[in-house]
Amino acid sequence: MKFTDLKFHELYDGVQSIVDYGQYQLSVVKHSGSYGGTQGLYEIAVFDDGNQIELPGITKDNDTVKGYLTQDDVNCILIKMTSITGNNGV
């Protein structure tokens, strides 16, 4: 899975893509309320059973989102998610 494979849909005044990694889902957003959204950058969050969670290697301790991400940054996170889950994501 690469950034160019993401399928975005409208969310608020921007976009969102959700990648399913089995146990985890990765949300990638860009809108006026997301960290970096007004600068054209992306924010990610990881979900487990519908709950936003911290995931070591993806988010920092005590934080469930990571913002101000370029497309290359998101690509790196997609690779890390594949490594963590053993699943390429859908």
Rosetta constraint file for C-alpha pairs under 8 A:
AtomPair CA 1 CA 5 HARMONIC 6.11 0.50
AtomPair CA 1 CA 6 HARMONIC 7.78 0.50
AtomPair CA 1 CA 78 HARMONIC 6.55 0.50
AtomPair CA 1 CA 79 HARMONIC 7.44 0.50
AtomPair CA 1 CA 88 HARMONIC 6.05 0.50
AtomPair CA 1 CA 89 HARMONIC 6.53 0.50
AtomPair CA 1 CA 90 HARMONIC 7.96 0.50
AtomPair CA 2 CA 6 HARMONIC 7.00 0.50
AtomPair CA 2 CA 75 HARMONIC 5.60 0.50
AtomPair CA 2 CA 78 HARMONIC 6.74 0.50
AtomPair CA 2 CA 79 HARMONIC 7.96 0.50
AtomPair CA 3 CA 71 HARMONIC 6.41 0.50
AtomPair CA 3 CA 72 HARMONIC 7.78 0.50
AtomPair CA 3 CA 74 HARMONIC 6.59 0.50
AtomPair CA 3 CA 75 HARMONIC 5.43 0.50
AtomPair CA 3 CA 78 HARMONIC 7.77 0.50
AtomPair CA 6 CA 17 HARMONIC 6.26 0.50
AtomPair CA 6 CA 19 HARMONIC 7.69 0.50
AtomPair CA 7 CA 17 HARMONIC 5.70 0.50
AtomPair CA 7 CA 18 HARMONIC 7.95 0.50
AtomPair CA 8 CA 15 HARMONIC 5.80 0.50
AtomPair CA 8 CA 16 HARMONIC 5.16 0.50
AtomPair CA 8 CA 17 HARMONIC 4.52 0.50
AtomPair CA 8 CA 18 HARMONIC 7.96 0.50
AtomPair CA 9 CA 15 HARMONIC 5.41 0.50
AtomPair CA 9 CA 16 HARMONIC 5.49 0.50
AtomPair CA 9 CA 17 HARMONIC 6.45 0.50
AtomPair CA 10 CA 14 HARMONIC 5.78 0.50
AtomPair CA 10 CA 15 HARMONIC 4.50 0.50
AtomPair CA 10 CA 16 HARMONIC 6.34 0.50
AtomPair CA 11 CA 15 HARMONIC 4.82 0.50
AtomPair CA 11 CA 16 HARMONIC 5.86 0.50
AtomPair CA 11 CA 31 HARMONIC 7.42 0.50
AtomPair CA 12 CA 31 HARMONIC 6.83 0.50
AtomPair CA 13 CA 31 HARMONIC 5.61 0.50
AtomPair CA 13 CA 32 HARMONIC 6.68 0.50
AtomPair CA 14 CA 29 HARMONIC 7.57 0.50
AtomPair CA 14 CA 30 HARMONIC 5.58 0.50
AtomPair CA 14 CA 31 HARMONIC 4.17 0.50
AtomPair CA 14 CA 32 HARMONIC 7.15 0.50
AtomPair CA 15 CA 29 HARMONIC 5.68 0.50
AtomPair CA 15 CA 30 HARMONIC 5.46 0.50
AtomPair CA 15 CA 31 HARMONIC 6.37 0.50
AtomPair CA 16 CA 27 HARMONIC 6.85 0.50
AtomPair CA 16 CA 28 HARMONIC 5.52 0.50
AtomPair CA 16 CA 29 HARMONIC 4.32 0.50
AtomPair CA 16 CA 30 HARMONIC 6.61 0.50
AtomPair CA 17 CA 27 HARMONIC 5.83 0.50
AtomPair CA 17 CA 28 HARMONIC 5.19 0.50
AtomPair CA 17 CA 29 HARMONIC 6.54 0.50
AtomPair CA 18 CA 25 HARMONIC 6.51 0.50
AtomPair CA 18 CA 26 HARMONIC 5.54 0.50
AtomPair CA 18 CA 27 HARMONIC 4.53 0.50
AtomPair CA 18 CA 28 HARMONIC 6.33 0.50
AtomPair CA 19 CA 25 HARMONIC 5.55 0.50
AtomPair CA 19 CA 26 HARMONIC 5.10 0.50
AtomPair CA 19 CA 27 HARMONIC 6.56 0.50
AtomPair CA 19 CA 89 HARMONIC 5.76 0.50
AtomPair CA 19 CA 90 HARMONIC 5.44 0.50
AtomPair CA 20 CA 24 HARMONIC 6.35 0.50
AtomPair CA 20 CA 25 HARMONIC 4.55 0.50
AtomPair CA 20 CA 26 HARMONIC 6.58 0.50
AtomPair CA 20 CA 89 HARMONIC 5.23 0.50
AtomPair CA 20 CA 90 HARMONIC 5.12 0.50
AtomPair CA 21 CA 25 HARMONIC 5.62 0.50
AtomPair CA 21 CA 26 HARMONIC 7.58 0.50
AtomPair CA 21 CA 81 HARMONIC 7.58 0.50
AtomPair CA 21 CA 82 HARMONIC 7.58 0.50
AtomPair CA 21 CA 85 HARMONIC 6.63 0.50
AtomPair CA 21 CA 87 HARMONIC 5.73 0.50
AtomPair CA 21 CA 88 HARMONIC 6.88 0.50
AtomPair CA 21 CA 89 HARMONIC 4.58 0.50
AtomPair CA 21 CA 90 HARMONIC 6.72 0.50
AtomPair CA 22 CA 85 HARMONIC 7.79 0.50
AtomPair CA 22 CA 87 HARMONIC 7.30 0.50
AtomPair CA 22 CA 89 HARMONIC 7.63 0.50
AtomPair CA 23 CA 48 HARMONIC 6.17 0.50
AtomPair CA 23 CA 49 HARMONIC 7.32 0.50
AtomPair CA 23 CA 85 HARMONIC 7.93 0.50
AtomPair CA 24 CA 46 HARMONIC 6.64 0.50
AtomPair CA 24 CA 47 HARMONIC 5.58 0.50
AtomPair CA 24 CA 48 HARMONIC 4.92 0.50
AtomPair CA 24 CA 49 HARMONIC 7.41 0.50
AtomPair CA 24 CA 85 HARMONIC 7.99 0.50
AtomPair CA 25 CA 46 HARMONIC 5.73 0.50
AtomPair CA 25 CA 47 HARMONIC 5.07 0.50
AtomPair CA 25 CA 48 HARMONIC 6.56 0.50
AtomPair CA 26 CA 44 HARMONIC 6.84 0.50
AtomPair CA 26 CA 45 HARMONIC 5.92 0.50
AtomPair CA 26 CA 46 HARMONIC 4.69 0.50
AtomPair CA 26 CA 47 HARMONIC 6.39 0.50
AtomPair CA 27 CA 44 HARMONIC 5.41 0.50
AtomPair CA 27 CA 45 HARMONIC 5.26 0.50
AtomPair CA 27 CA 46 HARMONIC 6.28 0.50
AtomPair CA 27 CA 47 HARMONIC 7.72 0.50
AtomPair CA 28 CA 42 HARMONIC 6.62 0.50
AtomPair CA 28 CA 43 HARMONIC 5.79 0.50
AtomPair CA 28 CA 44 HARMONIC 4.60 0.50
AtomPair CA 28 CA 45 HARMONIC 6.89 0.50
AtomPair CA 29 CA 34 HARMONIC 6.99 0.50
AtomPair CA 29 CA 37 HARMONIC 7.91 0.50
AtomPair CA 29 CA 42 HARMONIC 5.63 0.50
AtomPair CA 29 CA 43 HARMONIC 5.32 0.50
AtomPair CA 29 CA 44 HARMONIC 6.35 0.50
AtomPair CA 30 CA 34 HARMONIC 5.94 0.50
AtomPair CA 30 CA 36 HARMONIC 7.55 0.50
AtomPair CA 30 CA 37 HARMONIC 4.70 0.50
AtomPair CA 30 CA 38 HARMONIC 7.95 0.50
AtomPair CA 30 CA 40 HARMONIC 7.12 0.50
AtomPair CA 30 CA 41 HARMONIC 6.48 0.50
AtomPair CA 30 CA 42 HARMONIC 4.91 0.50
AtomPair CA 30 CA 43 HARMONIC 6.36 0.50
AtomPair CA 31 CA 37 HARMONIC 4.78 0.50
AtomPair CA 31 CA 38 HARMONIC 6.69 0.50
AtomPair CA 32 CA 37 HARMONIC 5.22 0.50
AtomPair CA 32 CA 38 HARMONIC 5.20 0.50
AtomPair CA 33 CA 37 HARMONIC 6.72 0.50
AtomPair CA 33 CA 38 HARMONIC 7.91 0.50
AtomPair CA 34 CA 38 HARMONIC 7.82 0.50
AtomPair CA 34 CA 42 HARMONIC 7.35 0.50
AtomPair CA 34 CA 43 HARMONIC 6.13 0.50
AtomPair CA 34 CA 67 HARMONIC 7.30 0.50
AtomPair CA 35 CA 41 HARMONIC 7.64 0.50
AtomPair CA 35 CA 42 HARMONIC 7.04 0.50
AtomPair CA 35 CA 43 HARMONIC 5.82 0.50
AtomPair CA 35 CA 66 HARMONIC 7.77 0.50
AtomPair CA 35 CA 67 HARMONIC 4.71 0.50
AtomPair CA 35 CA 68 HARMONIC 5.63 0.50
AtomPair CA 36 CA 40 HARMONIC 6.50 0.50
AtomPair CA 36 CA 41 HARMONIC 4.76 0.50
AtomPair CA 36 CA 42 HARMONIC 6.10 0.50
AtomPair CA 36 CA 43 HARMONIC 7.05 0.50
AtomPair CA 36 CA 67 HARMONIC 6.12 0.50
AtomPair CA 36 CA 68 HARMONIC 4.40 0.50
AtomPair CA 36 CA 69 HARMONIC 7.30 0.50
AtomPair CA 37 CA 41 HARMONIC 5.02 0.50
AtomPair CA 37 CA 42 HARMONIC 5.90 0.50
AtomPair CA 37 CA 43 HARMONIC 7.47 0.50
AtomPair CA 37 CA 68 HARMONIC 7.48 0.50
AtomPair CA 41 CA 67 HARMONIC 7.62 0.50
AtomPair CA 41 CA 68 HARMONIC 5.25 0.50
AtomPair CA 41 CA 69 HARMONIC 5.29 0.50
AtomPair CA 41 CA 70 HARMONIC 5.51 0.50
AtomPair CA 41 CA 71 HARMONIC 7.77 0.50
AtomPair CA 42 CA 67 HARMONIC 5.99 0.50
AtomPair CA 42 CA 68 HARMONIC 5.69 0.50
AtomPair CA 42 CA 69 HARMONIC 4.80 0.50
AtomPair CA 42 CA 70 HARMONIC 6.32 0.50
AtomPair CA 42 CA 71 HARMONIC 7.55 0.50
AtomPair CA 42 CA 74 HARMONIC 7.72 0.50
AtomPair CA 43 CA 65 HARMONIC 6.88 0.50
AtomPair CA 43 CA 66 HARMONIC 5.56 0.50
AtomPair CA 43 CA 67 HARMONIC 4.00 0.50
AtomPair CA 43 CA 68 HARMONIC 6.19 0.50
AtomPair CA 43 CA 69 HARMONIC 6.15 0.50
AtomPair CA 44 CA 65 HARMONIC 5.66 0.50
AtomPair CA 44 CA 66 HARMONIC 5.35 0.50
AtomPair CA 44 CA 67 HARMONIC 6.36 0.50
AtomPair CA 44 CA 74 HARMONIC 8.00 0.50
AtomPair CA 45 CA 52 HARMONIC 6.76 0.50
AtomPair CA 45 CA 53 HARMONIC 7.61 0.50
AtomPair CA 45 CA 59 HARMONIC 7.94 0.50
AtomPair CA 45 CA 64 HARMONIC 5.99 0.50
AtomPair CA 45 CA 65 HARMONIC 4.64 0.50
AtomPair CA 45 CA 66 HARMONIC 6.61 0.50
AtomPair CA 46 CA 52 HARMONIC 5.75 0.50
AtomPair CA 46 CA 53 HARMONIC 5.78 0.50
AtomPair CA 46 CA 54 HARMONIC 7.04 0.50
AtomPair CA 46 CA 55 HARMONIC 7.04 0.50
AtomPair CA 46 CA 64 HARMONIC 7.00 0.50
AtomPair CA 46 CA 65 HARMONIC 7.48 0.50
AtomPair CA 47 CA 51 HARMONIC 5.13 0.50
AtomPair CA 47 CA 52 HARMONIC 4.37 0.50
AtomPair CA 47 CA 53 HARMONIC 5.64 0.50
AtomPair CA 48 CA 52 HARMONIC 6.52 0.50
AtomPair CA 48 CA 53 HARMONIC 6.67 0.50
AtomPair CA 52 CA 64 HARMONIC 6.33 0.50
AtomPair CA 53 CA 64 HARMONIC 5.30 0.50
AtomPair CA 54 CA 58 HARMONIC 7.73 0.50
AtomPair CA 54 CA 59 HARMONIC 5.70 0.50
AtomPair CA 54 CA 60 HARMONIC 6.97 0.50
AtomPair CA 54 CA 61 HARMONIC 6.66 0.50
AtomPair CA 54 CA 62 HARMONIC 6.80 0.50
AtomPair CA 54 CA 63 HARMONIC 5.98 0.50
AtomPair CA 54 CA 64 HARMONIC 4.71 0.50
AtomPair CA 54 CA 65 HARMONIC 7.82 0.50
AtomPair CA 55 CA 59 HARMONIC 5.49 0.50
AtomPair CA 55 CA 60 HARMONIC 7.60 0.50
AtomPair CA 55 CA 64 HARMONIC 7.66 0.50
AtomPair CA 56 CA 60 HARMONIC 6.68 0.50
AtomPair CA 56 CA 61 HARMONIC 7.31 0.50
AtomPair CA 57 CA 80 HARMONIC 7.35 0.50
AtomPair CA 58 CA 66 HARMONIC 7.99 0.50
AtomPair CA 58 CA 77 HARMONIC 6.59 0.50
AtomPair CA 58 CA 80 HARMONIC 7.30 0.50
AtomPair CA 58 CA 81 HARMONIC 7.67 0.50
AtomPair CA 59 CA 63 HARMONIC 6.25 0.50
AtomPair CA 59 CA 64 HARMONIC 6.08 0.50
AtomPair CA 59 CA 65 HARMONIC 6.31 0.50
AtomPair CA 59 CA 66 HARMONIC 6.07 0.50
AtomPair CA 60 CA 64 HARMONIC 7.41 0.50
AtomPair CA 60 CA 66 HARMONIC 7.95 0.50
AtomPair CA 69 CA 73 HARMONIC 5.41 0.50
AtomPair CA 69 CA 74 HARMONIC 6.40 0.50
AtomPair CA 70 CA 74 HARMONIC 6.36 0.50
AtomPair CA 71 CA 75 HARMONIC 6.20 0.50
AtomPair CA 72 CA 76 HARMONIC 6.38 0.50
AtomPair CA 73 CA 77 HARMONIC 6.43 0.50
AtomPair CA 74 CA 78 HARMONIC 6.18 0.50
AtomPair CA 75 CA 79 HARMONIC 6.36 0.50
AtomPair CA 76 CA 80 HARMONIC 6.24 0.50
AtomPair CA 77 CA 81 HARMONIC 6.06 0.50
AtomPair CA 78 CA 82 HARMONIC 6.32 0.50
AtomPair CA 79 CA 83 HARMONIC 6.29 0.50
AtomPair CA 80 CA 84 HARMONIC 6.07 0.50
AtomPair CA 81 CA 85 HARMONIC 5.97 0.50
AtomPair CA 81 CA 86 HARMONIC 7.94 0.50
AtomPair CA 81 CA 87 HARMONIC 7.82 0.50
AtomPair CA 81 CA 88 HARMONIC 7.96 0.50
AtomPair CA 82 CA 86 HARMONIC 5.25 0.50
AtomPair CA 82 CA 87 HARMONIC 5.10 0.50
AtomPair CA 82 CA 88 HARMONIC 5.07 0.50
AtomPair CA 82 CA 89 HARMONIC 6.93 0.50
AtomPair CA 83 CA 87 HARMONIC 7.50 0.50
